[in-house]
Amino acid sequence: MTGIKDVAERAGLSVATVSRALSGKGNVSAASRERARAAASELGFVLSYHASSLASGRTHNVGLVVPSVDRWFYSAVIEGASAALLEAGYDLTLYNIGENPAHRHSVFNDFLLRKRVDAVIAVSLELSEDEIQKLLAIHRPLVGIGGPLPGASTIRIDDFTIAERATNHLIGLGHRNIAHITGDEAYEQDFKLPGTRRGGFEKAMNDAGCTVRPEWIVSADFTIEGAYASARQLLGSSPERPTAVFAASDEMAIGTILAARDFGLRIPDDLSVIGIDGHDLGTVMGLTTIDQDAKGQGALAVRTLLGAINNGLDLEPADAAHPTKLVIRSSTAVPKASEPR
């Protein structure tokens, strides 16, 4: 049976270099990696990850925990993380905890504590100190995406500031009658995202001397369908309509655009709309947005974890702000008629 020594001899490399090249662990030059893979292919050798994990104590597997898989942001993070893990030769175990508290408890107090993953990525989950310390106690590095986690490394965007920036984009165009579609109260559970983005909206409005009208702040469930229903109520329940809407997510912005069309409103002539995310449908819909690079956040989480694992280092707690970008498209413009100031 062909062994790793045979591959090393064929490639003209050391056994250690071949092991690193085929496992994706450690620093190996591109040329050596290609020689090792070519030799392994010629000899029909496949690295035994089971044997490797027994010897090293590693599984070459990362656990990724999300609240849901049917939301664009979570699926985009998964896509970015999965691609980075595949490139590094790692497997991905996905834990979709849903809305069941028992599932969350099982994942963080059982599944992740077994010797089945080398590290953990938690997305939009505000973990307790106990959940974090249990992982760190068994040397499972943790990276959180979405908000700060005490004692862990985290990647997040500045939700307050980008909401303020999105609102200021509308104000800069000349809009003063601006509505806001925020998230339902249920989404305040982890990191209080809706309230934070609403706070950024209100600060921008107050700083510009614009009136924040309570009847023009409506909530939805971060979906296109939910926002469509809320926006229909917003746009059809008052003789006076806003000239612009800031939606707390791109999906809710898209739902708003579809609702506006039901009332014969033209985008952006009669109503400007801006969202937050960088959703794949944004280009098709001509949606102005703050792109938060969800795939990039997933890939960065993987690079952060593997950088520590492959170098045998403890992952130092850090709170990294991921860059965002204002992408201006055709859904926002100067209001058709001048508004009272």
C-alpha positions in Angstrom: 0.0 0.0 0.0 1.3 3.4 -1.0 2.3 5.5 2.0 3.2 9.1 2.6 6.9 8.2 2.5 6.5 7.0 -1.1 4.8 10.3 -2.0 7.7 12.2 -0.4 10.3 10.3 -2.4 8.4 10.7 -5.6 8.0 14.5 -5.0 11.5 15.0 -3.7 10.2 16.5 -0.5 10.3 15.7 3.2 7.5 13.7 4.8 6.7 16.7 6.9 6.4 19.0 3.9 4.2 16.5 2.1 2.0 16.2 5.1 1.5 19.9 5.4 0.9 20.3 1.7 -1.8 17.6 1.5 -3.5 18.6 4.8 -3.4 22.3 4.1 -1.8 22.8 7.5 1.2 25.1 7.9 3.2 27.1 5.5 4.2 25.4 2.2 5.2 27.1 -1.0 2.9 26.8 -3.9 5.5 24.9 -5.9 6.0 22.3 -3.2 2.3 22.0 -2.6 1.8 21.3 -6.4 4.6 18.7 -6.4 3.2 16.9 -3.4 -0.3 16.8 -4.9 1.0 15.6 -8.3 3.0 12.8 -6.7 0.0 11.8 -4.5 -2.2 11.7 -7.6 0.3 9.6 -9.6 0.6 7.1 -6.8 -3.1 7.1 -5.9 -2.4 8.2 -2.4 -5.1 9.8 -0.2 -4.2 11.4 3.1 -6.0 9.7 6.0 -7.5 12.5 8.0 -8.6 10.0 10.6 -5.1 8.9 11.2 -3.9 12.5 11.0 -6.4 13.6 13.6 -5.4 10.8 16.0 -1.8 11.8 15.7 -2.3 15.6 15.9 -5.5 15.9 17.9 -7.0 17.9 15.1 -10.1 17.1 13.0 -9.6 19.6 10.1 -13.2 20.6 10.7 -14.7 23.9 11.8 -18.1 24.3 13.3 -20.2 27.2 12.1 -23.3 28.1 14.1 -26.1 30.3 12.6 -29.6 31.3 13.7 -31.1 30.4 10.3 -30.0 29.3 6.8 -33.0 30.9 5.0 -31.8 34.5 5.4 -29.5 36.1 2.8 -26.9 37.4 5.3 -26.4 34.0 7.0 -26.2 32.1 3.7 -23.7 34.6 2.3 -21.5 34.2 5.4 -21.7 30.4 5.1 -20.7 30.7 1.4 -17.7 32.8 2.2 -16.5 30.6 5.1 -17.1 27.4 3.2 -15.0 28.6 0.2 -12.1 29.6 2.5 -12.2 26.3 4.4 -12.3 24.2 1.2 -9.2 26.2 -0.1 -7.4 25.4 3.2 -8.4 21.7 3.1 -10.9 21.9 6.0 -14.4 20.5 6.4 -17.3 22.5 7.6 -20.0 21.3 10.1 -23.1 23.6 10.0 -25.3 24.0 13.0 -28.6 25.7 12.2 -30.1 26.3 15.7 -33.3 28.0 14.5 -35.7 29.5 17.1 -35.6 26.5 19.5 -33.7 27.4 22.7 -33.1 23.7 23.3 -31.2 23.4 20.0 -28.9 26.3 21.0 -28.3 24.7 24.4 -27.5 21.3 22.8 -25.0 22.8 20.3 -23.1 24.9 22.8 -23.2 22.6 25.7 -22.8 19.3 23.9 -22.0 19.1 20.2 -19.3 21.7 20.1 -17.6 20.3 23.2 -17.1 16.9 21.6 -13.8 16.3 19.8 -15.3 16.8 16.3 -14.3 20.4 15.5 -11.0 22.4 15.8 -12.7 25.8 16.0 -16.0 27.6 16.0 -17.6 30.5 14.1 -20.8 31.9 15.7 -22.8 34.2 13.5 -25.2 36.9 14.9 -25.3 35.1 18.3 -24.7 36.9 21.5 -23.1 34.1 23.5 -23.0 34.0 27.2 -19.8 34.1 29.1 -20.4 30.5 30.1 -20.8 29.4 26.5 -17.6 31.2 25.5 -15.5 29.9 28.4 -16.5 26.3 27.8 -15.1 26.4 24.3 -12.0 28.2 25.3 -11.4 25.8 28.2 -11.1 22.9 25.7 -8.9 25.0 23.3 -11.5 25.5 20.7 -10.8 28.9 19.2 -13.9 31.0 18.6 -14.6 33.9 16.2 -17.9 35.7 16.4 -19.6 37.6 13.5 -22.1 40.3 14.2 -21.1 41.8 17.5 -18.7 41.8 20.4 -18.1 38.6 22.5 -16.3 39.0 25.8 -13.0 37.1 25.7 -13.3 36.1 22.1 -12.2 37.4 18.7 -15.0 39.1 16.8 -15.8 40.6 13.4 -18.5 43.1 13.0 -19.7 46.2 11.2 -20.6 49.5 12.9 -24.4 49.2 12.6 -25.1 52.6 14.2 -22.6 54.5 11.9 -23.7 52.8 8.6 -27.4 53.5 9.4 -26.4 57.1 10.0 -24.5 57.1 6.7 -27.4 55.6 4.8 -29.8 58.2 6.2 -27.3 61.0 5.5 -27.2 59.9 1.9 -30.9 60.6 1.6 -30.6 63.9 3.4 -27.7 64.9 1.2 -29.9 64.4 -1.8 -32.4 66.9 -0.3 -34.9 64.5 1.4 -36.3 65.5 4.7 -39.5 63.5 4.9 -37.9 60.1 5.4 -39.4 56.9 6.8 -37.6 54.0 8.3 -38.4 50.2 8.1 -36.8 48.5 11.1 -36.7 45.0 12.4 -39.3 43.4 14.6 -38.8 43.2 18.3 -37.9 39.5 18.1 -34.6 40.5 16.3 -33.5 42.5 19.4 -32.5 39.4 21.1 -28.9 39.2 19.9 -26.9 42.4 19.6 -30.0 44.5 19.3 -29.5 45.1 15.6 -32.9 46.8 14.8 -32.6 49.3 17.7 -29.0 50.1 16.8 -29.8 50.9 13.2 -32.8 52.9 14.2 -30.6 54.9 16.5 -28.3 55.8 13.7 -31.3 56.8 11.6 -32.7 59.0 14.3 -29.3 60.7 15.0 -28.8 61.6 11.4 -32.4 63.0 11.2 -32.0 65.0 14.4 -28.6 66.4 13.4 -30.1 67.6 10.1 -33.1 69.2 11.8 -35.5 66.7 10.2 -38.6 65.5 12.0 -38.7 61.8 13.0 -42.3 60.9 12.6 -43.4 57.8 14.7 -46.0 56.8 12.1 -43.3 56.6 9.5 -41.3 54.0 11.5 -42.6 50.6 10.8 -41.2 47.1 11.5 -40.9 43.9 9.5 -39.1 40.6 9.8 -36.1 41.3 7.6 -37.7 39.5 4.6 -39.0 40.8 1.3 -42.5 39.5 2.0 -42.7 41.0 5.5 -41.4 44.4 4.4 -43.7 44.4 1.4 -46.7 44.1 3.7 -45.4 46.8 6.1 -44.5 49.2 3.3 -47.9 48.9 1.8 -49.4 49.9 5.1 -46.9 52.8 5.4 -47.5 54.1 1.9 -51.2 53.6 1.8 -52.4 54.7 5.3 -51.7 58.4 5.1 -52.6 61.2 2.7 -49.0 62.4 3.1 -46.2 60.0 2.0 -42.5 60.1 2.7 -40.3 60.9 -0.2 -37.6 58.4 0.9 -37.3 55.2 2.9 -34.3 53.8 4.7 -34.7 50.1 5.3 -32.6 48.3 7.8 -31.8 45.5 5.3 -31.7 45.1 1.5 -34.5 42.5 1.5 -36.7 45.0 3.3 -35.7 47.7 0.9 -36.7 45.4 -2.0 -40.0 44.7 -0.4 -40.5 48.5 -0.1 -39.8 49.0 -3.8 -42.3 46.3 -4.8 -45.0 47.8 -2.5 -44.3 51.3 -4.0 -45.0 50.0 -7.5 -48.4 48.7 -6.3 -49.3 52.4 -5.6 -48.0 53.5 -9.0 -45.0 55.2 -7.4 -41.9 55.5 -9.5 -38.5 54.7 -8.0 -36.7 57.0 -7.5 -38.8 59.9 -8.9 -41.6 59.5 -6.3 -39.8 57.5 -3.7 -36.1 57.0 -3.0 -35.1 53.7 -1.2 -31.8 52.7 0.4 -30.9 49.5 2.3 -28.0 47.8 4.1 -26.3 44.5 3.1 -25.0 44.2 -0.4 -27.6 41.6 -1.4 -27.1 39.8 -4.7 -30.4 41.1 -6.0 -29.3 44.7 -5.4 -27.8 45.1 -8.9 -31.0 43.7 -10.6 -33.2 46.0 -8.5 -31.0 49.0 -8.9 -30.8 49.3 -5.1 -28.6 51.8 -3.4 -27.1 50.1 -0.4 -24.4 49.9 2.2 -22.5 46.8 1.2 -21.2 44.9 4.3 -19.4 42.2 2.4 -21.0 39.2 4.1 -19.0 36.6 2.2 -15.8 38.5 3.1 -16.8 38.4 6.8 -17.1 34.6 6.6 -13.8 34.2 4.8 -12.0 36.6 7.3 -13.4 34.5 10.2 -11.9 31.4 8.7 -8.5 33.1 8.0 -8.4 34.4 11.6 -9.1 30.9 13.0 -6.7 29.0 10.8 -3.9 31.5 11.3 -4.0 30.8 15.0 -4.5 27.0 14.6 -1.8 26.5 12.0 0.8 28.5 14.0 -0.1 26.9 17.3 -1.1 30.2 18.9 -3.9 31.1 21.2 -6.4 33.4 19.5 -6.2 36.7 21.2 -9.5 38.5 22.0 -10.1 41.3 19.5 -13.0 43.3 18.1 -12.4 44.0 14.4 -14.6 46.4 12.5 -15.2 45.1 8.9 -15.2 47.8 6.2 -18.4 48.7 4.5 -19.0 50.6 1.2 -21.8 52.9 0.0 -23.0 51.6 -3.4 -25.1 54.2 -5.2 -27.5 52.9 -7.8 -30.8 54.1 -9.3 -33.1 53.7 -6.3 -32.1 57.0 -4.8 -32.2 60.5 -6.3 -33.0 64.1 -5.6 -36.7 64.5 -4.6 -39.0 65.3 -7.5 -40.3 68.5 -5.9 -38.6 70.6 -3.2 -39.7 69.7 0.3 -40.4 72.2 3.1 -37.4 73.0 5.2 
